[in-house]
Amino acid sequence: MNQTDSFAAINPATEQTIEGLFPQHNEQDVDLAAMAANEITQQFRRTSPINRAQLLRTIAECLEAKRVSIVERAHLESALPLARLNGELSRTTGQLNLFANVLEGGLWQDAIFDTANPERSPLPKPDIRRHNIALGPVAVFGASNFPLAFSTVGGDTASALAAGCPVIVKGHPAHPGTSAIVAKCIATALEQLAMPQAIFTLLQGTSHKLGQSVVTHPLVKAVGFTGSIHGGRALFDLANQRVEPIPFYGELGASNPVFILSHRMQQHALSLADEFLTSMNMGCGQFCTKPAVVFITKGTATDQFLTHVRQSIQCLPEQIMLTTGIRQNYIQQCLERSSQPGLIQTRSSVSHSVAPMVFETTAKQWRDNPQWQEEIFGPQSIIVVCDDDQEMIILSKELAGSLTATIQAQPEDYSIAAKLIPQLEEIAGRLVFNAWPTGVEVSYAMVHGGPYPASTMSASTSVGAEAIKRWLRPVAYQTVPDELLPDALKSTNPLNVRQSVDGS
């Protein structure tokens, strides 16, 4: 490959080129991938859930076999610590195994029966049965901040493969080497199980046009995206402007508000300050669940909290961000925010790496500056000091959509918490109590989504077992002979799935 049709990764810690060239894929490559995926769509959709579960577990095994090389390459391309990346790879294999369990459990099928009643008057009641089928080829965009768990074979890919959808991944240009190793693991798993390679395709490149081509290709039936509000909204609009609009599951920006109530503050001011800084600064503030705004009320304990935050933040080390571009954006946005009246800044960043920053403001200034709700990607947060609990409740009604909302409260605070919860249900996909939002459990009950701009589909989740439902659609079968029905709807129930019959 020459320099015009290839690109290389950059080490964010040294800003030096990393060995290895990767193809700049184009519209023709998108077309070939989409056509190949479309050709095997019905075949893959009709594979047994047991076979797809085996595929997911085999991919996980292949990833484990390449753990050292995957983690080392991801470290070079992201500057994330090896321990963090090892944990992220374990989360990635855990997601694959979770969806294998989901497939075998069968609840995702939503097998629903209305039994026939030929004696019903004035018209006989027909036999109607419904279940979920895969949408078809889907596109997944790799995320910069999770080169494994939200990337090539992250949660979106795992859930889509579980649903029976062929997947086309648009790899993130910040970690092409990591994506390439992971893609080879998937290819190996497909080969071992004698399944078509067209079930999975990795497309790489640095141009926005590549991503646009993926979203607008007429054979792509849905998109999963994790990234910025600006980029995600642009692709969301493209998905809806198509001749055939398609679902666009975008996880975008979130402020993840935290409310520390007065009695909780009185009993735990110093530990809360430490926990806040840890959560905000975790992963250099590059987690989508970072607490970007904290609401507190005036008082002696609050003064202790603020003093401890101001002092402790000076001792936190600076960190390397994922890419040079992300670092430059972080510094520029913090500089712009620090120049605005009504904010008190605790620290500045002057080196090649970046420092965590906390701003302080009043409830009135916060209300007068709604732009402060916009996420700054990195270790930055705003503390809003309210006069009393009532002012805090008022501000809770003016928040934009978010992935999470957190309440820190003692039993003496529950009367205020009871008023906050209905407001926070309106704006968040996950409510956290007496903990911090950073970190997302991969489980059956998890919701990782929320009203816009947290996500573009607030009724869905990108993490957890329910994520499979994004890539499915229901089909009803009326008076179809039993031998022609899908296995999940046959009267003999060969898959042994739970079936709802006449509402029971």
N, C-alpha and C positions, 0 to 999 in steps of 0.2 A: 504493500500500500504506500502511496506517496502522500505528501503532506496535505494535498488538496482534498483527498477523499478519506482522510483519517484524522484522528486527534489523539492526544495523550492526556493522562491524568496529571494533576498538579498536587504535590504534597503541601497542604496548608500550613504545616509547621515550618517548612523551609522555603516554600514558594518555588521549589525546583521541580522540573519535569520528572515523572516516574517512568521507568522503563516500560515499554509496551505501547503499541499503536492499536487503535480500535476504529472500526469502520464508521464513516459518516453515512448512515442509511438515509434513503430518500423516499419520495412518493412511490416510486416503482417497487421498492422493497416493502412498503406498507401494503401495496396492492397484492403482491405475491403472498405475503403472510396472511392477509385477510381471505384471499381466495382459497388458500390451502386449508385454513381453519374452517371456512364455510363448508368445504367439501366433506370434512369428517365430522361436522356438527351433529348430524343425526346419529351417526355411529357412536360418538362419545356420549351423547345424551342418553342413549339406550344401554350403555354399559351397566352392569350390575353395580349397585352401591358398594357391594363387597369388593369388587375389582377396583373401584375408584379409591376406596379406603386403603387398599393394598398399595396403590400408586402413591398416595400421600405418605404412607409409612416408609415406602422404599426411598422416596425423595429425602425424607428425614435421615434415613440411614446413610445415604450418599453424602449428605451434608456433614454428618458426623465423621465420616471417613476422610473428609477434606477439611476438617475443622482448623487445623494449624495453618494451612495455606490461605483459607478464607479470612481468618482473623488477622493474620499478618498483613495481607493485602488491604483489608478494610482499615487497619491502623494507619498504613501509609497514606491512604487516600482521604481519610477523615480526621486524623490526629486524635481520634477517640481512644481512651485507654484500652489496653488489651483486656483487662478484667471486665470492663463494660461491654466490649464486643463479644467476649466469650459468653457473658450473660445474655446478650441479645441473640446470639446464635442459638442458645438453649431455648429462648423464648420462641424463636422461629421454628425450631423442630417441635416444640410443644404445641404451637398453633396447628402444625400439620397433623400431629397425632390427635389433637382435639377434634378437628374436622373429620378425621377418620372415625372417631367415636360417634360423632354426630350422624354420619352416614349410616353407621350400623344401628343406631338407635331408631331411626326412621321417622321421628316427629316432624322433620323438615318437609316430608311429603305432603302433610296436611290432607290425608286421605279422608274425604267426607262423603257420606252416602245419604241420599234421599231414597227410601225404598218405594217401590211402585205400589199403587193402590188402584187397581182397575175398577173397583166398585164405587170410587168416589163420584159424587154428583155435584154439579152438572157435567164435569169433565173428568175422565180418568186421570190419575196422577202417574206420570212416567217415572221410570227408574233413572236417577241422575247421580253420577259419581264424579268427583273432582279430585285432582291432585296437582302438584307443582311440577313443571318441567323447566329445563334449562333454557335461558334466553337465546343462546347462540354465542358466537365469538365476542369476547369482551376485551377491552383495553385497560391496562393498569399502568399508572405512572409511578415510577420509583420516587421515594422521598429522600431529600438530602440528609435529614437528621437521623434516620434509621436505615443505614445501608444494608441491613439484613431484614429486620422484622417488618418494615414498611416498604420493602423494595422488591427485588426481582421475584423472590418466592416468599414475600411477606403475607400478611393477613388477607389482602385483597386477592392475591393469586391463589392462596390456599383455599379460600372460601369459594372462589369461582371454579376451580378445578373440582372441588367437592360437589358443587351443583351440577357439574357435567358440561361446563362451558370451556371451549378452547380459549387460551389466554395469549394475548399479544402484549408484551411488556415494553414500554418505552423507558429504557434505563435512564437513571439520573446521570448526567455527564460528570458529576463530581466523583463517582466511584465506578468507572467502567470496568476496571480489572476485577473488582469484587463481583460485579454483575455477571461478567463472563465466566468466572469460576462456578458461580451458583448455577448459571444456565447449563453448563456442562454436566453438573450433578443431575439436573432435571432430565437432560437428554439421556444420561446413563440409566436413570430409573425407567424411562419410557422404553429404552432398548431392552432392558432386562425383562420387562413385562410384555414385550412384543406389541406395544401400543404405538400408534402413529406419532411421529415426531411433530406433526403439524398441530398437535394438542398444545404445544407451547413454542412461542417464538420470542426472542429478545431482539429488539431494535435499539441501536445506539446512535447518538449524535448530539451535537451541540446547538442545533438551530431550533428556533421556535416553530418553524414550518413543519418539522417532522412531527411534533406533537399535534399540531393542527390537522395534519393529514390523517393521523390515526383517529382523531375524534370525528372527523367529517367523512371517513370512508363509509360508504353505504352498507357494507357487510358487517360492520361493527355494531353490536346491539346494546352496549352499555359501557360506561367508563368508571373506573375507580381512580381517584386523585387525592394526593395529600401534598399540600404546599401552601403558597401564599394566596392571600385574598385576590390580589391583582391577577396573577396567572390563572388561578382557579376560576375566577369569574369570567375571564376571557374565554376559556375553554367551555365553561358551562353555557355561555351564550351561543357559542358555535354549535354545541350539541342540540340546543333548542331551536336553532335556525335551520337545521337540516330539513330536507323534504320529509324525511321520517325522523322526527325528534326522538331522542333516546334518553334513558335515565343517565344522569351524571352525578355520581356519588362523590362529591368533593368535601374533603375535610380541610377547612381554610384557617381562619384566625380566631383566637379566643383569648379573652382577658382573664378568665377563670377567677372571678371575684371571691374574696375571703372576707367573712364578717366575724370579727372577734368581739364577743359580747362582754359586758363590763365585769361580771363576776368571774368569768373565765380569765379575763385580763388580770384581775386583782390577785388571783391565786397562782398564775403561771406566766407572769410578764416576761421574765428573762428566758425561760425555756421556749416560750412562743416566739420570741425574737430570734433565737438560734434556729428553731425549726423553720421559720419563715425564710431566713437567709439560705439555709440548706436547700429548701425546696426551690426557691427562686434561682439559685446558682447551679443546681444540679445539671450536669451535662452542658455547662456553660449557658444555661438558660435556653437551650435549644429544644426543650420538650414542649409539645403542643399543650400540655397541661400545667405549664408554669403559672404560678399565681402572679398575675401582672397588676393586680390592684387589691389592696387590703383596706377595709373600712374598720375604724376604731372610734371610740368615743373618748372625750376629754376626761382626765382624772390623774391622780398621782401615779397609779400603776401604768397608765399610758405613757406618762413622762419617762418612767423607768424603761419601758419597752422601746421608746424612741431613742433614748440615750444609748441603750445597749446595741440597737441596730446601727446607729451612727459610728459607734466605737468598733464594733465587731466587723463591719464591712471593710474597714481600713486594713484589716489583717487577712482578708481573703485573697488568695493568689490570683493573678491574672491567668487567663486561659486562652488557648487557641480555638478559634471558631472553625466551622466546617470548611469554609472556602474563603478566599480573599474577598470575593464580592459580598458575601454575607457579613464579613467583618467590617468592610467599608460602609455598608448600609447601616449596620448597628451604630457605628461611631457617628455617622452623619445624622441619623435620626435622634440619637441622644443629644448631640450638639444643638439641634433644632429645638428639641424639647427643653433643654436647659436654658435657652435664651428667652423662653416665654415667661411672662410675669405670673406670679402666683405659685411657683414651684421652688422648692428648696432642694438643692442637689447635694448628695452626701460624698460623692467621689467622682473623679474623672479618669479617663483612660488615655495614656500617652505613648504606649509602646506598641510593638508589633502584635502582641496579644491584646486582649481586652479585659477591662475591669468590670466587676458588677457595679450597678448604679441603682440607687433608690432615691426617689423624689418624694417630697412631702408637700401636702397642700390641704386646704380647707374644703369643707363640703360646698361652700358657695363657689369657690374657684373651680372645683370639679364640675359643678352643674353648669357653669358658664363656659366650659371648654370641653364639649362633647368629643372633640378629636382625641382627647387623652385616652379614650377607651380603645383606640386603635393599637393593636399589638405591635410592640417592637421586638423582633425576633432576637433573643439574646438575654443575658442576665440583668434585666432591668425591671423595676416595679415601681408603683406609686402607692404611697400610704395616704389615705384620706382621713383626716381627723374631723369627726362630727361633733356637734355640740351635745347631742344626747341620742338615746335610742330611737326616738321618733324621727329625727333627721336621717338616721341610718336607714330606717324603713322606707322613707320617702325616696332616698337615692336608689334603693333596691328596685323601685318601680321604673327606673329610667335606664336600665342596663340593656346593652345589646346582647344578642344570642351568644351563648358560650358553651364549651364542652362540659364544664363543671361549675359548680358553685359550692362554697364551703361555709359551714357555720361552726364556730368554736364557742361552746356554751357549757356552763354548769347547770345543774337542775334549777338553781335560782333564776337562770336566764331563759327557761323554757317558755315563759309567756311571750317573750319577744321572739324567740326562735319559731314559735307557732305562727306568728304573723309574717315572718320572713319566708318560711317554707313555701306557701302558696305563690309568693312573688317569684321565688327562685325556680319553682317548677315551670314558670312561664318562659324562662330564658336559658335553662340548662338541661343537658341530657343526663347528668349524673350529679346527685347531691351528696356531699361528703360531710360527715359530722365528726368533729374532734379528731381530725387527721388533716393531711395536706394532699392536694390533688395530684401531685406529681407521681407518675407511675399509673399504669392501667392493668388491672388484672385480666388475663385472658381466660374467660370463664363462660358459663351458660347464661348468667344474668346480666353481664356487663352491657352498658350502653356507652358507646364512644361516638357521640354525635351531638347535635343540638340545633336550635333555631339559627338561621342565618345571622351573622357570617360564620358561625362555628362550622356549619356544614350546609350543603345545598339540599339535602334531603333529611329533614329533622325526624322523620318517622323511621329512620334506619340507624344501624350501627356499623362501624367499620372494624370493631374488635369484638370477639366473642362468638359464640355459637350461632346467634341470630344473624350474623353477617351473611350467612349463606343465602338468606331470603332476598338479598338485593339482586341476585343473579337468576331468580326463578320467576315464573309467572304461572297463574292457575289456568287449567284447562278442564272443562266439564264434558263428560261423556254421557249422552242421553240415549237410553235403550240400546247401547252397544253390546253385542254378544260377549259373554264372559271370556271366551277364548281369544277375543280380539282386544281385550282391555289390557292396559299396563299391569304388571304384576302387583303393584301396590293396591289396585282396585279390584282384583279378582276375588270372587267369593271365597275361594280356598285360601286366600291371603298367604301365598308362598313366601313372602318376605317377612311375615310376622310383624307387620307394622301396626301401630295403634290406629284404629279406624273410628271415626265419629259417625254413628248411625242415627238418623232422625233426631239429631241434636243431643245425643247421649254418648 
